[in-house]
Amino acid sequence: MPQNVKRRRGRGRDSAAASHSSRSKVHLRLRVNGEEQEVACAPHSTLLEVLREDLRLTGTKHGCELGECGTCTVLLDGRPQLSCLLLTLECEGRPIVTVEGLAEGPRPHPLQIAFAELGAAQCGYCTPGILCAARSLLDARPSPTRQEIREALSGNLCRCTGYLKIFEAVELAARRMKDPAAQPSEETLHGRRL
């Protein structure tokens, strides 16, 4: 009999918690990928949770959820931010760009094209965060050095690659943003490393 009492008490607490949680939702207007979105979420919801679960923008990935891997990187006010560490409340009215919003119109962003062309992604799980961080870099520095690329992407961990193809893809995208006819370097095409 004591077990039944415990169960009843537990269910009561669960339903009271669910009722309290539905009452404590906040209603926000977010600017995501150039579109206004209205969401109702718990005040403690992270931007990562709202993007994936409420807005179904699943390009942004769950990684460590501790701010250590960069997998959840999005652009907030044009700067790379870790969405797992941002409360959605902090983002109201500010421009948010996810990997789904990198393309302008039907054509992918030059970074997306270069990554695909050079095989800069293997499993691809970290790629959306890397693309967002690289986009911010190219917006700020259209002709970055290899060292600047390394530094800009230093918060994005990739477990599959040695980063070389990622760096080469960012360099190729930078060249193509100035000259759409730019091609990969001979070293990249023929596998020679300097």
Residue frames as qw, qx, qy, qz and C-alpha x, y, z in Angstrom:
[[0.000, 0.882, 0.471, 0.000, 0.00, 0.00, 0.00],
 [0.294, -0.762, 0.087, 0.570, 2.77, 2.59, 0.71],
 [0.388, -0.055, 0.589, 0.707, 3.98, 2.10, -2.88],
 [0.145, 0.673, 0.641, 0.339, 0.59, 3.14, -4.24],
 [0.203, -0.911, -0.222, 0.281, 0.65, 6.24, -2.09],
 [0.398, -0.496, 0.358, 0.683, 4.10, 7.13, -3.41],
 [0.323, 0.264, 0.681, 0.602, 2.96, 6.65, -6.98],
 [0.022, 0.844, 0.524, 0.114, -0.06, 8.87, -6.48],
 [0.299, -0.840, -0.002, 0.452, 2.08, 11.55, -4.91],
 [0.432, -0.242, 0.522, 0.694, 4.62, 11.30, -7.75],
 [0.241, 0.512, 0.668, 0.483, 1.92, 11.64, -10.42],
 [0.115, -0.914, -0.372, 0.118, 0.46, 14.61, -8.61],
 [0.359, -0.688, 0.213, 0.594, 3.80, 16.33, -8.57],
 [0.399, 0.043, 0.641, 0.654, 4.37, 15.54, -12.26],
 [0.136, 0.703, 0.606, 0.346, 1.03, 16.98, -13.31],
 [0.231, -0.914, -0.172, 0.287, 1.53, 20.02, -11.04],
 [0.422, -0.464, 0.389, 0.674, 4.98, 20.55, -12.57],
 [0.320, 0.312, 0.675, 0.588, 3.57, 20.21, -16.10],
 [0.012, -0.867, -0.491, -0.090, 0.80, 22.67, -15.29],
 [0.335, -0.819, 0.040, 0.465, 3.28, 25.12, -13.77],
 [0.453, -0.206, 0.523, 0.692, 5.61, 24.74, -16.76],
 [0.257, 0.556, 0.631, 0.476, 2.85, 25.53, -19.27],
 [0.132, -0.940, -0.308, 0.059, 1.93, 28.66, -17.32],
 [0.419, -0.745, 0.192, 0.482, 5.52, 29.84, -17.14],
 [0.641, 0.309, 0.434, 0.553, 6.17, 29.95, -20.88],
 [0.039, -0.649, 0.047, 0.758, 7.32, 33.19, -22.39],
 [0.628, 0.661, 0.399, 0.098, 6.25, 34.38, -25.82],
 [0.342, -0.582, 0.322, 0.665, 9.07, 35.73, -27.96],
 [0.650, 0.751, 0.045, -0.106, 9.60, 37.12, -31.44],
 [0.619, -0.400, 0.479, 0.477, 12.79, 35.82, -33.01],
 [0.504, 0.758, -0.236, -0.340, 14.38, 36.91, -36.29],
 [0.677, -0.253, 0.664, 0.191, 15.72, 33.64, -37.69],
 [0.465, 0.095, 0.681, 0.557, 17.24, 33.41, -41.16],
 [0.016, -0.045, -0.305, -0.951, 15.60, 36.69, -42.13],
 [0.424, -0.448, -0.605, -0.503, 12.08, 35.69, -41.04],
 [0.369, -0.386, 0.407, -0.740, 10.08, 36.69, -37.97],
 [0.551, -0.153, -0.819, -0.048, 9.17, 33.69, -35.83],
 [0.513, -0.531, 0.225, -0.636, 6.94, 33.58, -32.76],
 [0.577, 0.030, -0.801, 0.156, 7.75, 30.99, -30.12],
 [0.635, -0.626, 0.114, -0.438, 6.44, 30.08, -26.70],
 [0.727, 0.186, -0.593, 0.292, 9.12, 28.48, -24.56],
 [0.680, -0.630, -0.275, 0.254, 10.20, 28.06, -20.97],
 [0.039, -0.984, 0.174, -0.011, 12.31, 30.99, -19.75],
 [0.529, -0.594, 0.576, 0.191, 15.26, 28.64, -19.24],
 [0.860, 0.393, 0.309, 0.103, 15.15, 27.23, -22.81],
 [0.401, -0.451, 0.422, 0.677, 18.37, 27.54, -24.73],
 [0.426, 0.594, -0.267, -0.628, 18.45, 28.87, -28.25],
 [0.095, 0.259, -0.929, -0.248, 19.64, 25.43, -29.37],
 [0.226, 0.280, 0.896, -0.261, 16.52, 23.78, -27.94],
 [0.402, 0.635, 0.293, -0.592, 14.16, 26.31, -29.50],
 [0.289, 0.549, -0.545, -0.564, 15.84, 26.17, -32.92],
 [0.124, 0.148, -0.963, -0.186, 15.76, 22.38, -33.10],
 [0.054, 0.299, 0.920, -0.246, 12.61, 21.46, -31.19],
 [0.251, 0.651, 0.446, -0.560, 10.25, 24.38, -31.77],
 [0.347, 0.718, -0.208, -0.566, 11.38, 25.77, -35.13],
 [0.919, 0.191, 0.342, 0.048, 12.57, 22.40, -36.55],
 [0.399, 0.835, -0.377, 0.036, 15.86, 23.89, -37.77],
 [0.926, -0.330, 0.174, 0.058, 17.84, 20.73, -37.17],
 [0.667, 0.600, -0.239, 0.371, 20.99, 21.80, -39.00],
 [0.128, -0.690, 0.498, -0.509, 22.22, 23.20, -35.69],
 [0.756, -0.022, -0.654, 0.023, 23.46, 20.17, -33.80],
 [0.704, -0.679, 0.138, -0.157, 23.48, 19.05, -30.18],
 [0.593, 0.466, -0.578, 0.312, 27.06, 18.37, -29.20],
 [0.415, 0.014, -0.701, 0.580, 28.53, 18.63, -25.73],
 [0.327, -0.785, -0.407, -0.335, 25.95, 21.21, -24.56],
 [0.617, -0.622, -0.160, 0.456, 28.72, 22.66, -22.40],
 [0.172, 0.971, -0.097, -0.134, 30.13, 25.19, -24.86],
 [0.516, -0.569, 0.560, 0.309, 33.23, 23.15, -25.64],
 [0.625, 0.100, 0.693, 0.346, 32.73, 21.65, -29.11],
 [0.085, 0.395, -0.276, -0.872, 31.23, 24.40, -31.33],
 [0.136, 0.242, 0.907, 0.318, 28.77, 22.02, -32.98],
 [0.046, 0.743, 0.651, -0.145, 25.83, 24.29, -32.08],
 [0.224, -0.339, 0.086, 0.910, 27.40, 27.49, -33.46],
 [0.284, 0.771, 0.537, 0.189, 25.00, 29.95, -35.04],
 [0.280, 0.255, 0.015, 0.925, 25.36, 33.61, -35.96],
 [0.207, -0.809, -0.514, 0.196, 23.79, 36.11, -33.58],
 [0.003, -0.951, 0.040, 0.305, 24.16, 39.72, -34.67],
 [0.618, 0.726, -0.300, 0.017, 26.56, 38.39, -37.31],
 [0.022, -0.638, 0.730, -0.245, 28.93, 36.86, -34.76],
 [0.641, -0.010, -0.765, -0.060, 29.43, 33.16, -34.00],
 [0.444, -0.419, 0.459, -0.645, 27.73, 32.15, -30.76],
 [0.158, 0.016, -0.984, 0.075, 27.23, 28.82, -29.03],
 [0.520, -0.332, -0.309, -0.724, 23.47, 28.29, -29.04],
 [0.686, -0.300, -0.655, 0.099, 23.68, 25.72, -26.23],
 [0.413, -0.227, -0.449, 0.759, 24.81, 28.48, -23.86],
 [0.107, -0.134, -0.099, -0.980, 22.37, 31.20, -24.94],
 [0.242, 0.443, 0.734, -0.454, 19.01, 31.65, -23.33],
 [0.241, 0.536, 0.644, 0.490, 16.40, 32.25, -26.00],
 [0.155, -0.895, -0.356, 0.218, 15.23, 35.26, -23.98],
 [0.376, -0.600, 0.226, 0.669, 18.56, 36.96, -24.76],
 [0.330, 0.013, 0.670, 0.665, 17.98, 36.64, -28.49],
 [0.266, 0.736, 0.606, -0.143, 14.60, 38.30, -28.93],
 [0.271, 0.936, 0.102, -0.200, 14.60, 40.72, -31.86],
 [0.210, -0.699, 0.569, 0.379, 18.24, 40.04, -32.74],
 [0.731, 0.473, -0.363, -0.332, 19.18, 38.52, -36.11],
 [0.664, -0.307, 0.682, -0.011, 19.95, 34.80, -35.85],
 [0.639, 0.509, -0.459, -0.349, 21.40, 32.85, -38.78],
 [0.798, -0.217, 0.562, -0.036, 21.61, 29.06, -38.78],
 [0.327, -0.216, 0.765, 0.511, 23.22, 26.87, -41.43],
 [0.370, 0.562, 0.732, 0.104, 19.83, 26.72, -43.16],
 [0.145, 0.943, 0.226, -0.198, 20.02, 30.49, -43.64],
 [0.452, -0.484, 0.389, 0.640, 23.53, 30.73, -45.11],
 [0.376, 0.301, 0.658, 0.579, 22.37, 30.42, -48.71],
 [0.201, 0.432, 0.076, -0.876, 21.01, 33.46, -50.44],
 [0.683, 0.341, -0.213, -0.610, 18.06, 32.29, -52.44],
 [0.983, 0.080, 0.016, -0.165, 18.27, 28.88, -54.08],
 [0.676, 0.521, -0.429, 0.297, 22.05, 28.87, -54.51],
 [0.787, -0.481, -0.231, 0.311, 24.19, 27.60, -51.61],
 [0.200, -0.939, 0.236, 0.149, 26.73, 29.94, -50.04],
 [0.546, 0.660, -0.512, 0.062, 30.23, 29.67, -51.60],
 [0.255, -0.487, 0.771, -0.321, 31.39, 28.05, -48.35],
 [0.801, 0.060, 0.491, -0.337, 28.82, 25.29, -48.71],
 [0.800, 0.574, -0.133, -0.112, 29.84, 24.68, -52.32],
 [0.269, 0.691, -0.644, 0.188, 33.57, 24.63, -51.50],
 [0.495, -0.351, 0.715, -0.346, 33.04, 22.25, -48.56],
 [0.880, 0.238, 0.334, -0.239, 31.13, 19.82, -50.78],
 [0.671, 0.695, -0.259, -0.027, 33.55, 20.13, -53.69],
 [0.228, 0.642, -0.678, 0.274, 36.69, 19.56, -51.61],
 [0.778, -0.218, -0.589, 0.017, 35.24, 16.91, -49.31],
 [0.072, 0.481, -0.471, 0.736, 35.84, 19.11, -46.27],
 [0.658, -0.297, 0.347, -0.599, 33.21, 17.21, -44.28],
 [0.200, 0.144, -0.967, -0.057, 33.35, 13.56, -43.39],
 [0.054, -0.423, -0.882, 0.200, 30.56, 12.61, -41.00],
 [0.013, -0.531, -0.371, -0.762, 29.28, 16.19, -41.31],
 [0.437, -0.682, -0.568, 0.147, 28.05, 16.57, -37.73],
 [0.395, -0.554, -0.125, 0.722, 30.35, 19.49, -36.94],
 [0.362, 0.267, 0.455, 0.768, 30.02, 21.10, -40.38],
 [0.061, -0.835, -0.446, -0.317, 27.03, 23.41, -39.72],
 [0.465, -0.832, -0.080, 0.291, 28.83, 25.07, -36.81],
 [0.562, -0.240, 0.344, 0.713, 32.06, 25.37, -38.79],
 [0.276, 0.528, 0.520, 0.612, 30.20, 26.89, -41.75],
 [0.201, -0.921, -0.316, -0.106, 28.59, 29.51, -39.51],
 [0.537, -0.693, 0.112, 0.468, 31.91, 30.42, -37.88],
 [0.518, 0.013, 0.470, 0.714, 33.62, 30.58, -41.29],
 [0.151, 0.752, 0.490, 0.415, 30.85, 32.78, -42.68],
 [0.327, -0.923, -0.131, 0.154, 31.39, 35.27, -39.87],
 [0.583, -0.422, 0.319, 0.616, 35.12, 35.27, -40.59],
 [0.414, 0.277, 0.545, 0.674, 34.65, 35.90, -44.33],
 [0.017, -0.890, -0.409, -0.200, 32.14, 38.66, -43.64],
 [0.394, -0.883, 0.051, 0.249, 34.72, 40.41, -41.44],
 [0.254, -0.629, 0.590, 0.438, 37.89, 39.47, -43.37],
 [0.803, 0.497, 0.006, -0.328, 37.27, 38.65, -47.04],
 [0.700, 0.521, -0.468, 0.137, 40.88, 37.47, -47.56],
 [0.676, -0.671, 0.274, -0.132, 41.87, 35.70, -44.34],
 [0.212, 0.580, -0.785, 0.038, 45.26, 34.12, -43.84],
 [0.690, -0.072, -0.719, -0.036, 45.50, 30.44, -42.94],
 [0.271, -0.026, -0.676, 0.685, 46.32, 31.48, -39.36],
 [0.356, -0.027, 0.158, -0.921, 43.21, 33.69, -39.18],
 [0.729, -0.067, -0.486, -0.477, 41.11, 30.77, -40.40],
 [0.554, -0.030, -0.770, 0.314, 42.66, 28.49, -37.76],
 [0.035, -0.018, -0.522, 0.852, 41.91, 31.03, -35.03],
 [0.508, -0.038, -0.087, -0.856, 38.34, 31.68, -36.23],
 [0.812, -0.054, -0.464, -0.349, 37.56, 27.96, -36.27],
 [0.234, 0.333, -0.802, 0.437, 39.50, 27.05, -33.12],
 [0.445, -0.093, 0.563, -0.690, 36.28, 26.67, -31.12],
 [0.850, 0.221, -0.070, -0.473, 34.85, 24.13, -33.56],
 [0.397, -0.397, 0.826, 0.039, 36.02, 20.58, -32.98],
 [0.800, 0.331, -0.314, -0.390, 36.01, 17.94, -35.68],
 [0.703, -0.383, 0.595, -0.071, 36.68, 14.32, -34.74],
 [0.878, 0.340, 0.333, 0.037, 36.96, 13.03, -38.31],
 [0.625, 0.716, -0.015, 0.309, 39.38, 15.26, -40.20],
 [0.654, -0.210, -0.110, 0.718, 42.76, 16.84, -39.79],
 [0.006, 0.828, 0.230, -0.512, 41.22, 20.25, -40.59],
 [0.297, -0.274, 0.488, 0.774, 43.36, 20.74, -43.73],
 [0.108, 0.406, 0.739, 0.526, 40.46, 20.30, -46.18],
 [0.136, -0.833, -0.501, 0.189, 38.31, 22.57, -44.00],
 [0.257, -0.670, 0.112, 0.687, 40.96, 25.32, -44.16],
 [0.231, -0.047, 0.652, 0.721, 41.34, 24.82, -47.92],
 [0.054, 0.623, 0.739, 0.250, 37.57, 25.04, -48.43],
 [0.155, -0.861, -0.280, 0.397, 37.40, 28.33, -46.52],
 [0.267, -0.477, 0.374, 0.749, 40.28, 29.68, -48.62],
 [0.182, 0.230, 0.764, 0.574, 38.57, 28.58, -51.85],
 [0.019, -0.783, -0.621, 0.010, 35.27, 30.15, -50.78],
 [0.213, -0.765, -0.033, 0.606, 37.08, 33.42, -49.99],
 [0.222, -0.225, 0.574, 0.755, 38.64, 33.44, -53.47],
 [0.085, 0.426, 0.805, 0.404, 35.31, 32.63, -55.11],
 [0.063, -0.811, -0.485, 0.320, 33.52, 35.39, -53.25],
 [0.082, -0.694, 0.218, 0.681, 35.86, 37.79, -55.07],
 [0.305, 0.413, -0.639, -0.572, 36.10, 35.82, -58.32],
 [0.839, 0.044, 0.309, -0.445, 33.33, 33.26, -58.94],
 [0.833, 0.454, -0.305, -0.084, 35.54, 31.50, -61.52],
 [0.115, -0.665, 0.707, -0.212, 38.31, 30.75, -58.97],
 [0.889, 0.047, -0.438, -0.125, 39.32, 27.10, -58.82],
 [0.816, -0.555, 0.117, 0.110, 40.99, 24.99, -56.13],
 [0.038, -0.806, 0.562, 0.180, 44.75, 25.32, -56.02],
 [0.689, 0.386, -0.605, -0.106, 46.88, 22.71, -57.79],
 [0.057, 0.317, -0.840, 0.436, 48.17, 21.53, -54.40],
 [0.578, 0.027, 0.504, -0.642, 44.61, 20.88, -53.23],
 [0.805, 0.350, -0.162, -0.450, 43.59, 19.14, -56.45],
 [0.727, 0.385, -0.567, 0.046, 46.61, 16.85, -56.57],
 [0.854, -0.477, -0.207, 0.022, 46.97, 16.20, -52.86],
 [0.602, 0.266, -0.314, 0.684, 50.33, 17.93, -52.49],
 [0.443, -0.855, -0.257, 0.081, 50.78, 19.69, -49.17],
 [0.402, 0.666, -0.242, 0.580, 53.13, 22.60, -48.74]]
